[in-house]
Amino acid sequence: MLVAGLLHDLGKLGVSNQVLDKPGPLTASEFDLMRAHTGLTHSLITPLHPLRDIAEAAASHHERLDGTGYHRALARERVPLAARVLAVADIFDSLTSDRPYREALDPDPALALIEREAGRGLDPSAIDALREAVSDRGSLAASAVAGRATTRGTVSRGSGRRPPG
Ligand SMILES: [Fe+2]
């Protein structure tokens, strides 16, 4: 799963930076070029024998449960489970990252947009896993902030000295 996630967009090596970094909407032909990256991912990974098993999952990350995705327009259970997880993670990563054509969203609004596709294009169980991961990450971040505050308070309290650093 990790390797499939790392290599899922390998096929973008075959897409020009003019298309990848275009600040505005893509033309129909540019969109076709962009859509070709999943097939190229499959072609690049499949000959690498140890990675052959992940080629299908990596190359299917733009497939949708309703059959409207690419590169093979797979539907429902024909979309590999790993690809369904990758799809949700990839969309979340995209929405929460700055792009040439828009600024990043915060995690909660990004998750809300993804949840609108539950059961249509995206796997609800994969979205549940994402929601849990985002929630855990928020808890970890809150704990880290609280831990830093506690550490600062402990170090500076009583001694009258400044904390190191
Ligand atoms: Fe992609």
Residues whose N, C-alpha, C, O or C-beta is under 5 A from the ligand:
A	BS01	LIG	H8 D9
